[in-house]
Amino acid sequence: MRPFVYDHAAQRVIFGIGSIERLADEVSRLGVRRVLILSTPAERRFADDAARRLGSLSAGMFAEAVMHVPIETARAARQRAAELEADGYLTIGGGSTTGLGKAIALESSLPIVAVPTTYAGSEMTSIYGLTEGGIKKTGRDRRVLPAAVLYDPALTLSLPPQISGPSGMNAIAHCVEGLYAEDANPIISLMAAEGIRALARSLPIVVRQPDNLDARSDALYGAWLGGTVLGAVGMAIHHKLCHVLGGSFNLPHAEVHTVILPYATAFNREAAPEAMRLVAGALNASDAAQGLYDLAVQIGAPTSLKEIDMPLDGLDRAATLATANPYYNPRPVDVQSVRQLLQDAYDGRRPS
């Protein structure tokens, strides 16, 4: 057993079908009296329902969250929060909405209540990200960790199969990288392996039977585990590449994770054999990278960067950006090897 540090921030999680009924109680429990409700335009119906449930606790709404949290959107939301004299935030939706709430909390230090409707996992982390000038910058700050998270599987029933699949693969990516993290520890490794198992068995059902509430609950459970892993340990080349591709080329977040994951896993195969064994076992596959690729195919998710409109002439720039600053990865990272990884992901061939 290698030495480890386990540092877990306090956070309240309410999981179960119908947990949205407890929204007003959870907001009041934090002492919040004027909550700003955040969502994307597409998820406005969830925000409207939350406002109804909150009644006088709702100060107003900002329903303009978008992918990768552009600095301009963050500034507009911060201004709205100040105008309404909000003393807390409710994020209801996916990672884009949670990210926007974090961008406000980073300056105000006021509490967030998060209600996820996808499998992104951001609600369980102190990680924030802002995109400015085509560059996405991320950091960690416990001020942005949501104080309470309500997981209601019923809210994911309307998530279309073509979004559910990649969103779940995004959650699996957190688990995979958590297993070979520099600061990995036994508790988080248990969570990571269990998260992969839960998502691998539930996602094929979710995409075939979107109204299957048992499968939706299992997938959301796996996503919670993935988010917990993401929040507890550091990530490596997979997440670095996804931030570069998303922030600099405006590619869809979950789909980028889905495409890159098998190739980042193959990249680290020889350098992290125990992690690969655990991933393969959780997938019931003989090889971790191939098992992840096959799962993506099974759920009808994209398997190449070309499919999600990554420009071929952008691969060189992406490789340069992804290796510009040093970071931990089990295998040493250099421009040439990362450029080959990106080419493999662009072509979309099953990892060898």
C-alpha positions in Angstrom: 0.0 0.0 0.0 1.5 3.3 -1.1 1.2 6.4 1.2 -1.8 8.6 0.5 -3.7 11.7 1.7 -7.5 11.7 1.7 -8.9 15.3 1.9 -12.6 15.5 1.4 -14.6 18.7 1.7 -17.9 18.6 3.5 -20.9 18.6 1.1 -24.6 17.6 1.6 -26.0 15.2 -1.1 -29.7 14.3 -1.3 -30.2 11.5 -3.8 -33.5 9.9 -4.8 -36.6 10.1 -7.0 -38.6 13.1 -5.9 -35.8 14.8 -4.1 -36.6 18.0 -6.0 -39.6 18.3 -3.6 -37.0 19.2 -0.9 -35.6 22.1 -2.8 -37.0 25.0 -0.7 -36.1 23.3 2.5 -32.5 22.8 1.4 -32.2 26.4 0.3 -33.6 27.6 3.6 -31.3 25.3 5.5 -28.4 27.3 4.2 -29.9 30.5 5.4 -30.4 31.8 1.9 -33.2 34.3 1.4 -32.7 35.6 -2.1 -31.5 32.9 -4.5 -30.6 33.6 -8.1 -31.7 30.7 -10.4 -29.3 29.8 -13.2 -29.9 27.7 -16.3 -29.3 27.5 -20.0 -32.0 28.6 -22.4 -32.8 25.0 -23.3 -33.3 24.1 -19.6 -35.5 27.1 -18.8 -38.4 24.8 -17.9 -36.4 23.4 -15.0 -35.6 26.9 -13.8 -39.3 28.0 -14.1 -40.3 24.9 -12.0 -37.7 25.7 -9.4 -38.9 29.3 -9.2 -42.4 28.0 -8.5 -41.1 25.7 -5.8 -39.0 28.4 -4.2 -41.7 31.0 -4.1 -40.5 34.1 -2.2 -37.0 32.6 -1.9 -36.5 33.2 -5.6 -34.8 36.6 -6.3 -34.9 36.1 -10.1 -33.4 34.2 -12.9 -30.4 34.2 -15.4 -31.1 31.6 -18.1 -28.2 32.4 -20.4 -25.6 29.8 -19.4 -23.6 28.4 -22.3 -20.8 25.9 -22.8 -17.3 26.5 -21.4 -18.4 29.6 -19.4 -17.3 32.5 -21.6 -16.0 35.4 -19.4 -18.6 37.7 -21.0 -21.4 35.4 -19.8 -19.9 35.2 -16.3 -19.7 39.0 -16.0 -23.3 39.4 -17.1 -24.4 36.8 -14.5 -22.3 38.4 -11.8 -23.9 41.8 -12.6 -27.4 40.2 -12.5 -26.7 38.7 -9.1 -25.5 42.0 -7.7 -28.6 43.9 -9.1 -30.9 41.4 -7.4 -28.9 41.4 -4.2 -28.8 37.6 -4.3 -27.3 35.8 -1.3 -27.1 32.4 -2.9 -27.4 30.6 -6.2 -29.3 27.7 -7.6 -27.8 25.9 -10.6 -30.3 23.6 -12.3 -29.1 21.8 -15.5 -25.8 20.4 -16.7 -22.2 21.3 -16.4 -22.5 24.6 -18.2 -25.0 25.9 -15.7 -23.0 24.6 -12.7 -19.9 26.2 -14.1 -21.6 29.6 -14.4 -22.7 29.3 -10.8 -19.1 28.7 -9.8 -17.9 31.7 -11.8 -20.2 33.9 -9.7 -19.4 32.2 -6.4 -15.7 32.6 -7.1 -16.1 36.3 -6.5 -18.9 36.4 -4.0 -18.2 33.3 -1.9 -22.0 32.8 -1.5 -23.4 29.3 -1.3 -24.6 27.2 -4.3 -27.4 24.6 -4.3 -26.9 22.4 -7.4 -29.6 20.3 -9.1 -28.0 18.3 -11.9 -30.1 17.2 -14.9 -27.2 15.5 -16.7 -24.2 13.2 -15.7 -21.6 15.9 -15.9 -20.4 15.7 -12.2 -19.2 19.3 -11.9 -21.6 19.8 -9.0 -19.3 17.6 -6.8 -16.1 19.5 -7.4 -14.3 22.7 -6.5 -13.1 23.0 -10.0 -14.1 26.0 -12.0 -13.3 27.1 -15.6 -13.6 30.3 -17.6 -13.0 30.8 -21.3 -11.4 34.1 -22.5 -9.9 34.8 -25.8 -10.3 31.2 -27.0 -8.4 29.8 -24.1 -10.1 27.9 -21.3 -8.4 28.3 -17.9 -9.4 26.1 -14.9 -8.6 26.1 -11.2 -9.7 24.8 -7.9 -11.2 26.9 -5.1 -13.4 25.5 -2.3 -15.5 28.7 -2.5 -17.2 27.3 -5.6 -18.0 23.8 -4.2 -21.8 23.6 -4.0 -23.0 23.4 -0.4 -25.9 21.1 -1.3 -26.6 18.8 -4.3 -30.0 17.4 -5.1 -30.0 14.3 -7.4 -33.4 13.5 -8.7 -33.3 10.8 -11.4 -36.7 11.8 -12.6 -35.2 15.1 -13.9 -33.0 13.2 -16.3 -35.8 11.4 -18.1 -36.1 14.1 -20.7 -32.4 14.0 -21.5 -32.3 12.7 -25.1 -30.3 9.4 -25.8 -27.8 11.3 -28.0 -27.0 13.5 -25.0 -27.3 10.9 -22.3 -24.7 8.6 -23.8 -21.9 11.2 -24.1 -22.8 12.7 -20.8 -22.4 9.3 -19.1 -19.1 8.8 -20.9 -17.9 12.1 -19.5 -18.6 10.7 -16.0 -16.7 7.6 -16.8 -13.7 9.7 -17.9 -13.5 11.2 -14.4 -13.4 7.6 -12.9 -10.7 6.4 -15.4 -8.3 9.3 -14.7 -9.0 9.1 -11.0 -7.6 5.5 -11.0 -4.2 6.7 -12.2 -4.2 10.1 -10.6 -1.0 11.3 -8.9 -2.9 11.7 -5.6 -5.0 8.6 -6.0 -6.1 6.9 -2.8 -8.0 3.6 -1.9 -11.3 5.2 -1.2 -11.5 7.2 -4.4 -10.3 4.2 -6.4 -13.2 2.1 -5.0 -15.6 4.9 -6.0 -14.0 5.2 -9.5 -14.3 1.4 -10.2 -17.9 1.4 -8.9 -18.8 4.4 -11.0 -17.5 2.8 -14.2 -19.5 -0.4 -13.4 -22.7 1.6 -12.7 -22.5 3.6 -15.9 -21.3 0.8 -18.1 -24.4 -1.3 -17.2 -26.9 1.5 -17.2 -26.0 3.6 -20.3 -26.9 1.0 -22.9 -30.4 0.7 -21.2 -30.8 4.5 -20.9 -30.2 5.1 -24.7 -32.6 2.2 -25.6 -35.2 3.0 -23.0 -34.9 6.7 -22.1 -37.9 6.4 -19.7 -36.4 3.5 -17.7 -36.2 5.1 -14.3 -34.2 2.3 -12.7 -31.5 2.7 -15.4 -31.6 6.5 -15.0 -31.1 6.2 -11.3 -28.2 3.8 -11.8 -26.6 6.2 -14.3 -27.0 9.2 -12.0 -25.5 7.2 -9.1 -22.5 6.5 -11.4 -22.3 10.1 -12.3 -22.3 11.1 -8.7 -19.4 8.8 -8.1 -17.6 10.1 -11.1 -18.1 13.7 -9.9 -16.8 12.8 -6.5 -13.7 11.3 -8.0 -13.2 14.4 -10.1 -13.4 16.6 -7.1 -11.1 14.6 -4.9 -8.0 13.9 -7.0 -6.2 15.4 -9.9 -6.8 14.7 -13.5 -4.3 14.1 -16.3 -3.9 14.2 -20.1 -7.5 13.2 -20.9 -9.0 16.2 -19.2 -6.2 18.5 -20.3 -7.0 17.7 -24.0 -10.7 18.0 -23.5 -10.3 21.5 -22.0 -8.1 22.5 -24.9 -10.4 21.2 -27.5 -13.5 22.6 -25.9 -12.2 26.0 -25.0 -10.2 26.7 -28.1 -12.3 25.0 -30.8 -15.8 25.3 -29.1 -16.4 21.6 -29.4 -19.3 20.1 -27.4 -18.0 19.1 -23.9 -19.4 15.7 -23.4 -18.8 14.5 -26.9 -15.2 15.6 -26.7 -14.8 13.5 -23.5 -16.4 10.5 -25.3 -14.1 10.6 -28.3 -10.8 11.3 -26.5 -11.3 8.8 -23.6 -10.3 5.5 -25.4 -7.3 7.2 -27.0 -6.1 8.9 -23.8 -6.5 5.5 -22.0 -4.5 3.7 -24.7 -1.8 6.4 -24.4 -1.4 5.6 -20.7 -1.9 1.8 -21.0 1.7 0.7 -20.4 2.4 3.4 -17.7 -0.6 2.6 -15.5 -1.2 -1.2 -15.6 -3.2 -1.5 -12.3 -5.6 1.3 -13.4 -6.1 -0.4 -16.7 -6.8 -3.7 -15.0 -9.5 -2.1 -12.8 -11.1 -0.2 -15.8 -11.2 -3.3 -17.9 -12.7 -5.3 -15.1 -15.4 -2.7 -14.5 -16.2 -2.8 -18.2 -16.1 -6.6 -18.3 -13.6 -6.2 -21.2 -10.2 -7.6 -21.9 -8.6 -4.2 -22.6 -9.5 -0.9 -21.0 -9.1 1.3 -24.1 -10.9 -1.0 -26.4 -13.7 -1.6 -23.9 -14.3 2.2 -23.6 -14.4 2.5 -27.4 -16.8 -0.5 -27.7 -19.1 1.1 -25.1 -19.2 4.3 -27.0 -20.2 2.4 -30.2 -22.8 0.4 -28.3 -24.6 3.6 -27.1 -24.4 5.3 -30.4 -22.0 8.0 -29.3 -19.4 9.7 -31.5 -16.1 8.0 -31.8 -14.0 10.5 -33.8 -13.1 14.2 -33.6 -14.0 14.4 -37.3 -17.6 13.6 -36.4 -17.9 16.5 -33.9 -16.4 19.0 -36.4 -12.9 19.3 -35.1 -10.8 20.9 -38.0 -8.0 18.7 -39.1 -5.7 21.7 -39.4 -6.3 22.5 -35.7 -4.6 19.3 -34.5 -1.1 20.8 -34.4 -2.3 23.8 -32.4 -4.2 21.6 -30.0 -1.2 19.4 -29.4 0.9 22.5 -28.7 -1.6 24.0 -26.3 -2.0 20.7 -24.5 1.7 20.5 -23.8 2.5 24.1 -23.2 2.5 23.8 -19.4 3.8 20.8 -17.4 1.2 18.6 -15.5 1.1 15.2 -14.1 0.4 12.2 -16.4 1.5 8.6 -15.8 3.4 8.6 -19.2 5.5 11.6 -20.1 3.8 14.1 -22.4 5.3 15.7 -25.5 4.0 17.4 -28.6 4.7 14.6 -31.0 3.1 11.8 -29.0 0.0 14.0 -28.2 -0.3 15.0 -31.8 -0.4 11.3 -32.7 -3.1 10.7 -30.0 -5.2 13.5 -31.5 -4.7 12.1 -35.0 -5.9 8.7 -33.8 -8.9 10.3 -32.2 -9.6 12.3 -35.3 -9.6 9.2 -37.5 -11.7 7.3 -34.9 -10.2 3.8 -35.4 -10.6 1.3 -32.5 -7.5 1.5 -30.3 -5.0 -1.3 -31.1 
